[in-house]
Amino acid sequence: MGAQGALAWAARLWGAAESLRERYGIPLTPLERDDYKPAVAAVLMHLEEQVFHAAWTQGRTMAIEQVLATNTAY
């Protein structure tokens, strides 16, 4: 998986995590948010916004196991 693929995978993973947090009513803590926001911003800087949002949206529709299975780099 190249750098672009890894960045898109991160966006899918964040989308899936957001969906799970919403489903179970678990917000990000302030400490988690402090790390999360800069990480998302960094990925957005290196990935086309359209690709980022498409991957995020795709992740929101996938089970976490599916998202994890799409990461073939590890």
For each residue, the residues with C-beta under 8 A, 3 or more apart:
1: 5 6 9 71 72 73
2: 5 6
3: 6 7 46
4: 7 8 47 51
5: 1 2 8 9 73
6: 1 2 3 9 10 71 73
7: 3 4 10 11 43 46 47 52
8: 4 5 11 12 47 51 52 55
9: 1 5 6 12 13 55 67 70 71 73
10: 6 7 13 14 39 43
11: 7 8 14 15 43 47 51 52 53 55 56 59
12: 8 9 15 16 55 56 58 59 62 67 70
13: 9 10 16 17 59 67 68 71
14: 10 11 17 18 40 56 59
15: 11 12 18 19 55 56 57 58 59 60 62
16: 12 13 19 20 59 60 62 63 64 67
17: 13 14 20 21 59 64
18: 14 15 21 22 56 59 60
19: 15 16 22 23 59 60 61
20: 16 17 23 24 26 64
21: 17 18 24 25 26 27 28
22: 18 19 25
23: 19 20
24: 20 21
25: 21 22
26: 20 21
27: 21
28: 21 32 33 36
29: 32 33
30: 33 34
31: 34 35
32: 28 29 35 36
33: 28 29 30 36 37
34: 30 31 37 38
35: 31 32 38 39
36: 28 32 33 39 40
37: 33 34 40 41
38: 34 35 41 42
39: 10 35 36 42 43
40: 14 36 37 43 44
41: 37 38 44 45
42: 38 39 45 46
43: 7 10 11 39 40 46 47 52
44: 40 41 47 49 52
45: 41 42
46: 3 7 42 43
47: 4 7 8 11 43 44 51 52 55
48: 51 52
49: 44 52 53
50: 53 54
51: 4 8 11 47 48 54 55
52: 7 8 11 43 44 47 48 49 55 56
53: 11 49 50 56 57
54: 50 51 57 58
55: 8 9 11 12 15 47 51 52 58 59
56: 11 12 14 15 18 52 53 59 60
57: 15 53 54 60 61
58: 12 15 54 55 61 62
59: 11 12 13 14 15 16 17 18 19 55 56 62 67
60: 15 16 18 19 56 57
61: 19 57 58
62: 12 15 16 58 59 66 67
63: 16 66 67
64: 16 17 20 67 68
65: 68 69
66: 62 63 69 70
67: 9 12 13 16 59 62 63 64 70 71
68: 13 64 65 71
69: 65 66
70: 9 12 66 67
71: 1 6 9 13 67 68 74
72: 1
73: 1 5 6 9
74: 71
